[in-house]
Amino acid sequence: MTNGTPALGDRDRLGIVLGAMVVLMLAALDQTIVAPALPTIGAALGDVDYLSWVVSAYFLTSTAVTPLYGKLADLRGRRVTIHAAIAIFTLGSVLCALAPTMILLVIGRAVQGLGGGGLISLVQTVIGDVVPPRERGRYMGWISLVWATASVSGPVIGGIFAQHLHWSLIFWINLPLAVVAAVMIQRSLRLLPDVKRQQRLDLFGAALIVVGTVALMLALTWGGSSLAWTSPTILGLAAAAILCFGLFGRHMARVEDALIPLSIFRNPVIRVTTAAMFFVMGSWLSLSVYVPIWLQAMHGFGAADAGFGLITLTLGTVIGANFGGRALMKVARYRLLALGGAGLGVLAGAGLAAGAATLPFWGAEVLLGLAGLGTGTLFPLSTVVVQNAVERRDLGIATATHSFLRSLGTVVVVAVLGAIFLGSGLGAAIEGGNHAAFGPAERALAGETFRLIFAAAAFGQFVGFVIFFFLEERPLAGRGGPKPAE
């Protein structure tokens, strides 16, 4: 159980949370503002073969360094770690804005990711510092609201900058946002007693995690698309990932101050919750990737219109996150809440799979809203449950490990679904013709392909649902201490 949270007034607590939300908006907006500008960037800089790496480079580095930031926050303190992350992120933004070539832009995005990888988990850690677990879910719902705002405003802002002004503004805008974030978090965190420990940083473990994560993500990103799964490059990357993670597991068991303490994985609450969310998060994100393609292939939508088809998924997720956060303040049997959210996600995914060839647009929108509602409930719940299971001294690394494994889950699940998509041959048909002019044969192929894709996503949700059955319920502490289980 966590040690108690600092004695702060409601006004001070709110100030700290608002400062954390500004930091989160900095990271969230950057992940949604870039995509609409990619065609313009490709036309301006050339080397369009590297265009996808404008997104991939950020995701690679941000995922790989997430555990490192969590450990640094526990050892060196929250304030200095957040400021370091903001500074690195800002440096990367400047490099991107000034990049004269695509290669240098990709390098700038990688640097951005080195900073951005810490922002999200550090925000959750700070909220965990100042808000008791029983009340924490409400503020975790605010995180989903920030993401929803960024998801809606980011593409619009990015499109306006790219079409009417200059694409580099999508990176320059980060500078004033970073200044505001740094000032607000500095003012607010001065009220919070910082957590620091005189312990050396496990650099060897950090190197193993970073190299292993990058190798695994490259293998899953390139495998089946740029390179065959059996190519020497993919096999070599997979072997490197297995070796690094194997060495890290051995290192973690033998070193007392490892980057991720063995006690984190020995904790049954963390083990079950992170394993379940590994599958649930990947299945949820796969809908964001493949539903727009399904709308293009089966309903003849254009790319822009297909993107609007995700609005109900986004809204459902925000509503579910707010419901889940508020429910945590009132219920003790939160395992039932987890099973209900995961179960709703399973049913919605199964409905999409069953109707992949025949489902009308509005029917799909209802199911997507239900999928978002169910999975959104799990976002605040999973974070709060993990944080509630550890002492405050390990809050940073526990939160970061949870975020790290959720991100890895998205890569693995989306890669599996990508293999189904590429193996079907549907990709060539979509690239080669007008979706609205698809004949019966192409539509039949699309229907069968997406039936398999949505079924695989539903199965991932089901695996998470089953794992949640083993979740140990520990009373969530309130301001007056833990409440007994009902």
N, C-alpha and C positions, 0 to 999 in steps of 0.2 A: 504494500500500500504506500502511496506517496506520503512523504512528510508533509505537514501542513503548508498551505499557501501563505505568503506574507500578509500581514494585517494591513490592508489598504482600504481606503474609503471607496464608495461606489464611483465617485467622480474621478479619482485617481485611476481606478481600475479601467473605467471607460476610456480615459485618455490614453492609457497604454494599449488597449485593444484597437482604438482608432489609429494610433501610430502604426501598429502592426498591419492593419488593413491597407494603409497607404503603401507600405512596403510590398504587400502581396499584389496590389494592383499594378505596381511597377513590373513584377514578373509575369502576371497574367496577361496584361495588355501586350507585352512583347511577343507572347506565344500565339496571339490571334491576329496581330496587325500585319504580320509579314506576308502571309499567304497571298492576299489579293495583289500584292505588288510584284510577285515573282515574274509574271510575264514581262512587265516593264523593266525589271532588273535584268532579265535575260537579254532583252533587246538592247539595253544600254551597255552592258558589260561583255556580252558574247559568252562563249564557252558554256552553252546551255546544257551540255552534258553534266555539268557540275551543279545545275540549278537545284536539284533535290537536296544537295548537301547544305544549302542555306538553312534548311530546316533540320536535317539529320545531324549536322555538326553540333548544333546547340543541344539537341536531345541526348546525343552521346555523352558529351562532357558533363552536362547538368546531372544526368543520372549517375554517372560514375563517381562524382565527388559528394553526393548527398550524405553518405555515412561519415565522411571526413568532417563535414560541417557540424554534424550532430555531436561528434566527439569533441571538436574544438569548442563548441558552445558549453560543454560540460567542464572542460579543462581550463579554458581561458576566459570564459564569461560570455554572456549573450550579447552585450552591447558591442564589444570590440569585434566579435565574429560577424554580426550583422553589418557593421560599418565596412568590414573588409569585403564582404560579399557585394555590398552596394558599389564599392569602389572598383572592384574587378569587373562587375557588370557594366558600369559606366565606361570604363576603359574599352571594353569590347564594343560598346555602342559607338564610341568615337572612331574606332578602327573600321567598323562597318560603314559608317557614314562617309568616311574619307576614302574607302577602298576604290582604287582605280581599275581593278581586275576582279574577276569572279573568284580566283584562288584566294586573293587577299580578303575578300568578303567572307568566304568560308572560314578562313582563319579567325577573322574578327568574331564570327558567330560562335566559334569554339571557345574563344575567350569569354564571350558573353555567358555561355553555358557554365563556365567555371565559376562565375559569380552567381548566376541565376539558380544553380543547383542547390544553393544554401538558403535562398530566400523563403521558399514555401515551407520547408520543414522548420526553419527558425521561427517563422511567424506562429506556427502551431505550437512550438516549444514555449514561446513567450506567453501565449494564451494559457498554456498549461501551467506556467509559473504563477499567474496572478488570479486565475479563476478556479474555484474548487471543482472537482470532477463532476459533481451532481449538477452544477450550473454551466459546465463547460460546453455542453452540446449546443446551447443556444448560440454561443459565439462561433462555434464551428459551422453553424448554419450561415453565419455572416460570410464565411469563406466561400461557400457555394454561391452566395449572392454576388460577391466580387467577381468570381469566375464567370457567372452569367452575364454580368455587366460588360466584362471584357470580351466575352464571346459575341455579344451583339454589337458593341461599339467598335471593337478592334477592326473587324473586316471593313466596316464603313469608313473609318478614319484612314485605314491603309489604302483603300480604293481611291478615296479623294486625294490623298497625298500623291499617289502614283499617277493618277490620271490628270490632275489639274495643277499640281505643284511640282514636286520632285521626290523621287523614291527615297532619297537619303533622309528625308524628314521623318520617316518611320523609325529611324534610329536617333536622330537629333532630339526628338520629343522625349527620349528617355532622360536627357540631362536635367531639364527642370523638374521632372518627376522624381529623379534621384535626389536632387537637392531637397525637395519638400519631404521626401521619405526620410532622408538622413536627419534633417532638423527635427521632425516630429518624433522619430524613434529616440533621438538623443534626449530630447526634453522629457519624454514619457518614461524611458528606462532609468533615468536618474532616480526615480522614485522606488525602483525595484532593487533590493539587495541582490548583488550579482553572485552567481554560483561559480566558484573557481576551485581548482584542485591542483596542487603541486605534484603533477605526474607527467612523465614524458609522453609525447605523442608517438604512437606506434606507426612510424613512417614505413616500416617494412610491410606491415599489414595493410596500410593505406595503398601502397604501391600494388600489392597483389589484388586488392579489390578493384582499383582503377583499371589495371591492365586486363584482368579477367572480365570485367564488365564491358569494356570497349571491344574486346575480342568476341565475346558472345553476341553483342548487339550488331557488330559488323557481319558476323556469320549469318545471323537471322535476317538482317537487312538485305544483304547481297544474295543469299541462298535462294535459288529458284527464280531469281529475277535477272540480276546482272551476271551471275555465275551459276553453274549447275551445282546441286547439293553435293555431288561427288567430286567436285573439282579440288585440286590440291590446295588452293587458297582457302576454300570453305572448310575443308577437313583440318587444315593447319590451324585456322582460327578457332575451330571447335576444340581441338586438342589443347591449344593454349589456354582457352577458357577453363576447361576441365582441370588442367594442371594448376592454374592459379587458384581456383576455388578450392581444390583439394589441398594445396599447400596452406591456404588461409585457414581451412578447417583444422588442420594439424597445428598450425601456429596458434590459433585461438585457444586450443585445448592445452597448450604448453606454456603460454605467456599470460601472466596475471593481468597485465594492463594492455591487453589486445585492443585494437581499434573497436571491435564489437565484442564486449565481454561475453564469455560463454553463458553467463547467467541470463542474458537476454533470451537466448534460444532454449535454455532450460526452463524458462518461465512458461507454464502451460497456456496461460492466457495469451501471451504474445505469440507463442508458436501457433496456436489455433487461429487466432485472428488474422495474422499476416498470411498464413497459408490460404485461408478462405478468400481474403481480399486479393491475393495473387491471381486467382481465377476470376473472381467477380469483376475486378477492375478491367482486366483484359477483355472480357466478354462485353462489358458496357461500352468501352471505347471502340470496339470493333463495329458496333452499330453506327458510330459517327463516321467511320471509314467507308462502310459498305452500303449503308442505306442510300446515300446520294447516287452511288453507282446503280443500285437497284432501281431507283426512280428514273434514271436515264434510260436503262435498258428495258424496263417493263412498261413505263408510262410515257416515254419519249420526252422527258423533261430536259431542258438545257441545264448547263452546269450551275448557273446562278439560281434558277428556280429549285433545283434539287437541293441546294444548300439550305433553302428555307424550310425544307422538309424536316430539318433537325430541330426546329424551334420547339416543338412539343417535347422532344427528348430533353432539351435544355431546361425548359420550364418545369417539366416533371421532376427533374433532378433537383432543382432549387427548392421546389415545394416539398419534396421528400426529405431533403437535408434539413429544412426548417422544422418539419414535423418530427423527424427523428431526434433533432437536438432538443426540442421542447419536451418530447416524450421522455427523454432521459432524466428530466427534472422531476418526473412524477412516478416513474415505474422502477421497481427493483428487479423484476424478471426481464432483464434486457435481452436474454437469449431468445425469448419469444419474439421480441422486436426484430432481432437479427434474422431469425428464421422467416418471419413474415415478409421482410423486405427482400431477402434472397428468393423466397418462394414466388413472390410477385414477379420478380425478374425472370424466373424460370418459365412461368406461365406466359408472360408476354413474348419471350423468345420463342417458345413453342408455337404460339399463335402466328408469329411471323414466318416460321418455318413451314407450318401447315398451309399458309396462304400465300407462299412466295410467288406462285404462278397466277393466282386469281384475285388476290386481295386488292380492293380499291384503295385509292390514295387515303381517303379519310379513315378507312379501317386501319391502315398502317399507322396513321397519326395517333389514333387512340391507343394502339398497342405500344407505340414508342413512348407516349406519355406515361403509360403504366410501367414500362421498363425503367424510365427515369425516376418515377415515384418510388419504386421498390429499391433500386440501387442507391438512389440519393439518400434514402434513410440510413444506409450502411456507412456513408462517408463520415459523418460526425461520430456515430456510434463506435466505429472501429478505432478511430484515433483516441477518443476518450477512454475506451476500455484498455487500450495499450498503455496510455499514460497513467491510468489509475493503478496499473499493476506493478509500477516501479517506484523506487525512491526518487526524490527530486534530483538527487545527484546524477542520476542516469536518464533524466527526462529527455535531454537532447538527443542522445544516441538511440534511445528507444523509439522516439518519434521519427528520427531520420531513417532508421532501419525499416520501420513500417512503410515510410514513403518510398524508400529504395526498392523494396520487394514488390510494392504495388506497381511501380514503374517497370520493373523487369517483367512482371506478369503481363502488362500491356504489350510489350515487345514479343514475348513468346506466343501469346494467344493470337495477336494480329498476324504474326508470321505463319502460324498454322493455317489460319483462314486464308492468308495470301497464297499458300501452297495449293489450297483447294481451288481458289479462283484462277490461278495461273495454269493449273493442270487441266482445267475444264476447256481451255481454248476460247473462253468468252472474251478475254482481254483483247485478243486480236480482232474479234468481230466489232467490239466497241470502238477501238481505235480506227478501224477501217471504214466505218460508215455512219450514216445518219441514224440515230437511235429511233427516231419517229418512223423510219422506213423499214424497220426490222420486219422480216417475214415470219411466218409460223415456225419455221425451223429455228431461227435465231431466238425467238421468244421462248420456245420450248427449252432450248439450251439454257437461256438465262433463268427460267423458272426452276429448272433442276439444279443449276449451280447455286442459286441463292437459297434454295431449300436446304442444301447441304451446309452452306455457310451459316445461315441462321440457326440450323439445328446444332452445329458445332458451338456456336455462341451460347445457345440455351444449355448445352451440356456443360460448358464451363461454369455457367451460373449454378447448375445443379450440383457440380462438385463443391462449389463454395457453400451451397445450402447444406449439403451433407456434413461438411467439416464443421459448420456452425453448431451442429448438434452436440459437439464435444466441448463447446465453450463453457468454461467455468465462470460462474457468476460471483463476482466479488462486490460487496457493497460499495457504492460510489460515495466518496467523502463529500460532505457539504461544509459550510462555514463552521458548523458546530461539531465537525468530525464525521466519521462514517455513519451512515444510516444502516440499521440492520436489515437483512434481506426479509422481504415479506413472505 
